[in-house]
Amino acid sequence: MLERLHIENVAVIEQADIDFGAGLNVLTGETGAGKSMVIDSILAILGERTYRDIIRTGEKKAVVSALFSGAGDIAAEIGIDAGESGELLISREIHSDGRNVCRINSVISSLPVLRAVGSRLLSVHGQHEGQKLLAEEYHLRFLDSFANYDSLAGKYAHAYGSWCDKKSQLESMLTDDREKNRLRDMLQFQIDEIDAAHLKPGEDVRLENRRKLLQSAQKITSALERALIALDGDEENSGALRLIGRAQAAFESISSIGEEISEIDGKLTDLRCLAEDVCEYVRDMHRSMDFSPDELEELENRYDVIYRLKRKYGGTVEDILAYREKCSGELDSIIFSEQKSEKLRVECDRLYEETLGLGRELTKARLAAAAELEERVTNELTGMDMTGVRFRVEIKSGNEPGPNGCDTVRFLLSANVGEELRPLARIASGGELSRIMLALQKVLTEDIDVQTLIFDEVDSGISGRAAHAVGQKLASLAKNRQVICVTHLPGIARFGSEHFLIEKGVRGGRTYTDVKKLDRSGRIREIARMTGGPEITKAALDNAAEMLETASE
């Protein structure tokens, strides 16, 4: 349970230490005294969102810490050593620069871990939760929170998710037939156009090289002819080969005279051989330049076909062929889409039936849970001065699965004998909503292993006998666990086993809020104030003492 709450520099609370006890702990004080700051501090320990605005003016940070006992099992689950005492000290610092520093038993922790641990230690029920009863979308959540069918709900959620995925796939496949036919015709035209060209990989590169060669054929042929005449000669002129041969023969005849002449003879021999090789190479090239007169025209036509395809489908022949394969795949997808969609439709129908079946099982489980919830909530309301009340959980089921099943749930109430059951939003008063919410919270938390329950002003809209009954109910709830309650009603405060007064005052030009644990005389005086106002008379004190006495009895 929550043993001690330490608050430092939270709004008007400069520093406060609250030592809670077992049973029912009540917090009272004038409106605006700072009771909400105590609850906000507890929420900070739970890892809830906080803002820098809560830091007291002029301070750099706010600090909240809470000491819990009997938390050894929870500490072990998160790998924290709680020692033999089983104590957990959770602290949180909120800095003015937006930083948060969280610790559990001095070990740095994160807000998600704080939230996970806090949810096991505390359950906070705020003053505005009663308004959730007016929104029927919350009624299903209340029922599911009460029932124990997590496994079934998990199976349903998985089946529903699979069905939604398949249904989405099927809907995307079943596009408009006209659009499908238009796309099919376009793809087939593109494939036919590419196939008609009979393209070969690398053809565009080879074609470009041959085209350049043909475009310069006359110039190349003329140059080769001149080179052959220069090398081999003609009828009128001697070529380089003949002249080099004459020079080589001349030196050959005197090569034996000296080493230098013999060396020149060798070089001329090499030069003649090289010239012969070059001449043969030029002659072969000249023979290869035997072009057909129509070849260039045919090549230009082929080049034009490939150029037009490149502009439409890709920068190279390989790109065009790859695009063709892509079109073929898309065309196959369209051609076989009916077969695929039929297969997908069968799978979608199977998942729908599976989801619907699990939804019906969930409906049966909810109907059983609803009957029990009706009985237990009715008993709780009867014990809170709502004699003759009838509470019903209406479940309507359909054949269209939704995220939470096939059901819509709403709570119906007849607060007076002889009145028809009607939706809560249409008939419940503020006081009735407060008591219904308290009854639900009591029923919902009875089977939850949470050490401490906190109720923030659950007394909205009630007074007199109803307040007395609610106080008794809180005291009854506090027999088995710690309950902390913020209240404005003496009829509830009287039942507290511990009573804390929250007071606001001004010292040195600054506002301060103090939290004081009251002894019996202090409780009598505070209950007298709550009953009769700031002017506390002897009669008010005597009445307050009697209220405490009868409450203890």
Order of alpha helices (4+ residues) and beta strands (2+ residues): beta-beta-beta-alpha-beta-alpha-beta-beta-beta-alpha-beta-alpha-alpha-alpha-alpha-alpha-alpha-alpha-alpha-alpha-alpha-beta-beta-beta-alpha-alpha-beta-alpha-beta-alpha-beta-beta-alpha-alpha
